């Protein structure tokens, strides 16, 4: 069966290491072999109420970052979600069959209710419905995302299947989250908590264009234990996080060395972080310079976004025409 790949990233500031290893790395792989639709999820970012200036700036920035990291407008369709209003129409249709109970049970929604009780807007509640529309509008079957999006994909299947049942059709295919061969990725942050996330603040994130000194300082200040653990004891969460970050950018013998010193109780976290900072700089340096170049290449970025919008709308318009007809919007 031929697969169609669809995925997006919210433009909130700039891309971090979690976005890269959770999503972009797989976008690069899939664009070589499949029809791909990759977008900037700018409608989604409205749940956090950005100012018009911040929204515009972040959208441009993340689009330029897509290009700088190697997404190729010749190979895949790169576009802004808001350039494809058909997505909003499909979201409206799907919302009519999305129920309060199931939306309230979504983990990311429950987490927002806990963390930002003063801004629980309807957009947050129906966030998974908009994601389903993003994917179904292009008949996506594979969705490269990090581990945190798995439940949203389950919802996308639910909404697609519900539409199919309601209109007695097999129109929408089931989309599945996909990561690397090892599965869906969760990149930890630097402050000892769970996944790297922009909402956790500047100190938690490694941005793909962090300057060398900023990068070094962030890593040297990362949370770890105050001293080596008892020989043979399990790694604490913050220490496991540092090992998880090492696994992304350090050589296997370096990781094996620190693993061994952790096991025998002689590990020095200052040395580990110094090594991690060095290897992270080696990884980030070429990305940083490509991002800086691309940010200054407004003509190329604008041209790519225009071309992507045209291609994405062509696919979306076909779907929405067919959906309207199936639902009974057929004119007189
Ligand atoms: P967003 O913008 O939070 O993150 C974009 C992508 O990066 C992944 N990611 C991570 N992966 C591993 N470790 C991390 N620490 C980490 N942080 C972020 C996310 O899993 C995601 O793949 N709702 C989505 C955007 C979206 C979307 C879609 C995705 C909107 N519509 C349709 C796929 C299909 C989001 O907020 O991702």
Boltz pocket constraint, residues with backbone or C-beta under 6 A from the ligand:
constraints:
  - pocket:
      binder: B
      contacts: [[A, 6], [A, 7], [A, 8], [A, 9], [A, 10], [A, 11], [A, 18], [A, 19], [A, 20], [A, 21], [A, 22], [A, 23], [A, 41], [A, 44], [A, 130], [A, 131], [A, 132], [A, 134], [A, 135], [A, 143], [A, 144], [A, 145], [A, 146], [A, 147], [A, 148], [A, 149], [A, 185], [A, 186], [A, 187], [A, 188], [A, 195], [A, 196], [A, 197]]
      max_distance: 6.0
